[in-house]
Amino acid sequence: MSVVKRGAFIVFEGCDRSGKTTQSRLLAELLKSKGIATVSMNFPERSSSIGQVINSYLTNSKDLPDEVIHLMFSANRWEHMNQIKQQLLKGTTLIVDRYSYSGVAYSAAKGLDFDWCYAPEKGLLKPDAVFYLKTSVDSLTNRGQYGEERYEKVEFQSRVAQVFDRICYREASYWHQFDASQSAEDLHSRITSIAEDLLQKVEAQPLDTLS
Ligand code: 2DT
């Protein structure tokens, strides 16, 4: 009986407009072009009923207490956990744009307690690698469309960046930090070489959870 090799769980994190979306797309395209089963996702996943509430909040058409929206972002991950687990176990690699760390970074940047923010994430599947695209806040403002959604304010983004740095330090064993100011091509090739090693390394490893 052949044992199915599991897929890798790869997450991209960073401030708004850090280039995560481009880099996650480039990586997914590359893996697919090599015949590797790959699915892209992003959180918040706005199509579910919880996701629609989050979308109304982010587009400023709905207000909610900070604690409530925090728990909704977390619930949005929990509602997709089974699907994510099934995909990984059947051998599909997942490339996910934002995860629990954005949940903690954005809520802690508003002033909520870091440990309180992290608590509902415990038990969710743990990524095999997080690619953190670190930007200077000045460079963020030069990117297009900045400022349309609720969180897209320079001062707020710099607080978010500080929390990401704290998480990066704490979770150093599986976080990979990149300077997002380098060219998209250079970034892509650095990310690709780590991802390709990772795919081989994790295929026989059991899935882990956040603790
Ligand atoms: P996108 O622009 O990437 O769609 O994100 N956010 C995201 C949170 O505050 N908590 C979370 O748990 C997640 C996943 C980051 C929309 C915004 O939602 C924020 C930016």
Residues whose N, C-alpha, C, O or C-beta is under 5 A from the ligand:
A	BS01	2DT	F43 P44 F73 R98 Y99 S102 G103 Y106
